[in-house]
Amino acid sequence: METAVEKLNVLLCKADSELTSLECKVDQEYSALASATGSQAKVSPTDLAKNVQQLRKELKSVSTDILELQNQQKQIMTTVLSQLNSLCSQFDELNGIVGPVMEKE
């Protein structure tokens, strides 16, 4: 079992190293392309990809917050509706005891 874990760890380290190497190559190619075309762009594709990943995480967080707010809003509306129904019932009971409210002319 430990041997399998060690092999997996070695493979993961190798994959991480390859990704780092690929990231450097992409940045170098982008820099060379930007220099050749005279582009003044300051953002590398890897930085852009990281920014997109961060934005996705933030979007998920905001979506979760919105869902939580919707649930809280539903709970509040249920509570308000219940209290309003209770108030209407109490008003009807008082109206039956006291009689209809007469308007002064």
MODELLER restraints for C-alpha pairs under 7 A, 6 or more apart:
rsr = mdl.restraints
at = mdl.atoms
rsr.add(forms.Gaussian(group=physical.xy_distance, feature=features.Distance(at['CA:23:A'], at['CA:46:A']), mean=6.50, stdev=0.5))
rsr.add(forms.Gaussian(group=physical.xy_distance, feature=features.Distance(at['CA:27:A'], at['CA:44:A']), mean=6.09, stdev=0.5))
rsr.add(forms.Gaussian(group=physical.xy_distance, feature=features.Distance(at['CA:27:A'], at['CA:45:A']), mean=6.89, stdev=0.5))
rsr.add(forms.Gaussian(group=physical.xy_distance, feature=features.Distance(at['CA:27:A'], at['CA:46:A']), mean=6.96, stdev=0.5))
rsr.add(forms.Gaussian(group=physical.xy_distance, feature=features.Distance(at['CA:30:A'], at['CA:44:A']), mean=6.83, stdev=0.5))
